[in-house]
Amino acid sequence: MFTGSPEVSKKRKMKALMVLDLHRQGYSSRQIVKEAHVSLREVTKYIQAFSNKRKSPSTTSIHDEIVIEYRVNLLRSEVRDLEIQIDNLKDELEDLRARKYNVLHQLRVKQSELDVVQRNLEYERFSKEIFKDIFTEGR
């Protein structure tokens, strides 16, 4: 059933295992075609080959081990992907914290500038009132 180069053979084997796994889960042949991205002919071929082999208990247990290994490898890759996502989210969180710190710093700087402008305006207003009082008293 699996012929050709080792790489192609491995891909076919993985597809066959995926087809058989989906078949065991109760997927219809058409659903398996969509999920596994194989032809209906291949699905039928893999299921028939599996059904013929199931007659022998030793073959079934070996096949069960292969399916379990397939699932474990799939879960391992999912775990690796999730770990990468976690690392990316941690990096993004640190970046957001740094940006928040920078924004807060800029806000404090702007508040200080605003306080200086406000004091200058108050001083100017006070100065104008004093000059006005001095100028009106002098007349």
C-alpha positions in Angstrom: 0.0 0.0 0.0 2.9 2.4 0.8 5.4 2.6 -2.1 7.8 5.2 -3.4 10.3 7.4 -1.7 10.5 7.4 2.1 9.2 11.0 2.3 6.2 10.2 0.1 5.7 6.9 1.9 5.6 8.7 5.2 3.1 11.3 4.0 0.9 8.5 2.6 1.1 6.6 5.8 0.1 9.7 7.8 -2.8 10.4 5.5 -3.9 6.7 5.8 -3.7 6.9 9.6 -5.7 10.2 9.6 -8.3 8.5 7.3 -8.5 5.5 9.6 -8.7 7.7 12.7 -11.5 9.8 11.3 -13.3 6.5 10.2 -13.0 5.2 13.8 -14.5 8.5 15.0 -17.6 7.8 12.9 -17.0 10.3 10.1 -18.6 9.5 6.7 -16.4 8.9 3.7 -17.3 12.3 2.3 -16.5 14.0 5.5 -13.1 12.2 5.6 -12.4 13.4 2.1 -12.9 17.0 3.2 -10.9 16.6 6.5 -8.0 14.6 5.2 -7.8 16.2 1.8 -7.7 12.8 -0.1 -9.8 11.4 -2.8 -12.9 9.2 -2.2 -11.0 6.3 -3.9 -8.2 6.6 -1.4 -10.5 6.8 1.5 -12.3 3.6 0.4 -8.9 1.9 -0.3 -7.5 2.7 3.2 -10.7 1.6 4.9 -10.9 -1.6 3.0 -7.2 -2.4 3.6 -7.8 -1.7 7.3 -10.9 -3.9 7.4 -9.0 -6.8 5.8 -6.2 -6.4 8.3 -8.6 -6.2 11.3 -9.3 -9.9 11.1 -5.9 -10.6 12.8 -5.8 -9.5 16.4 -2.1 -8.8 16.3 -2.5 -6.6 13.3 -5.3 -4.7 15.1 -3.2 -4.1 18.1 -0.3 -2.9 16.0 -2.6 -0.6 14.1 -4.0 0.7 17.4 -0.5 1.5 18.5 0.2 3.3 15.2 -3.0 5.3 15.6 -2.1 6.2 19.1 1.4 7.2 18.0 -0.2 9.4 15.3 -2.4 11.1 17.9 0.5 11.6 20.3 2.6 13.1 17.6 -0.3 15.4 16.6 -0.8 16.4 20.2 2.9 17.1 20.6 2.9 19.4 17.6 -0.2 21.2 19.0 1.6 21.6 22.3 4.6 23.1 20.5 2.4 25.5 18.6 0.6 26.5 21.8 4.0 27.0 23.5 5.0 29.3 20.6 1.8 31.2 21.0 2.3 31.6 24.7 5.8 32.9 24.1 4.5 35.3 21.4 1.8 36.5 23.8 4.3 37.1 26.6 6.4 39.1 24.3 3.4 41.1 23.1 2.4 41.7 26.7 5.9 43.0 27.6 5.8 45.3 24.5 2.4 46.6 25.6 3.7 47.2 29.2 6.7 49.1 27.8 4.4 51.2 25.5 2.1 51.9 28.5 5.1 53.1 30.6 6.2 55.4 27.7 2.7 56.8 27.4 2.5 57.4 31.1 5.9 59.1 31.0 4.8 61.3 28.2 1.6 62.2 30.1 3.7 63.2 33.1 5.9 65.4 30.9 2.9 67.0 29.3 1.3 67.6 32.7 4.5 69.3 33.9 4.5 71.5 30.8 0.9 72.3 31.4 1.6 73.2 35.0 4.4 75.6 33.8 2.1 77.3 31.3 -0.6 77.6 33.9 1.8 79.2 36.4 3.0 81.6 33.7 -0.6 82.6 32.9 -1.4 83.2 36.5 1.8 85.2 36.9 1.0 87.3 33.8 -2.6 87.9 35.0 -1.4 88.9 38.5 1.3 91.2 36.9 -1.4 92.9 34.7 -3.6 93.5 37.8 -0.7 95.0 39.7 0.3 97.2 36.8 -3.4 98.2 36.3 -3.7 99.1 40.0 -0.4 101.0 39.9 -1.4 102.8 36.7 -4.9 103.7 38.0 -3.6 105.0 41.4 -1.0 107.1 39.7 -3.7 109.2 37.9 
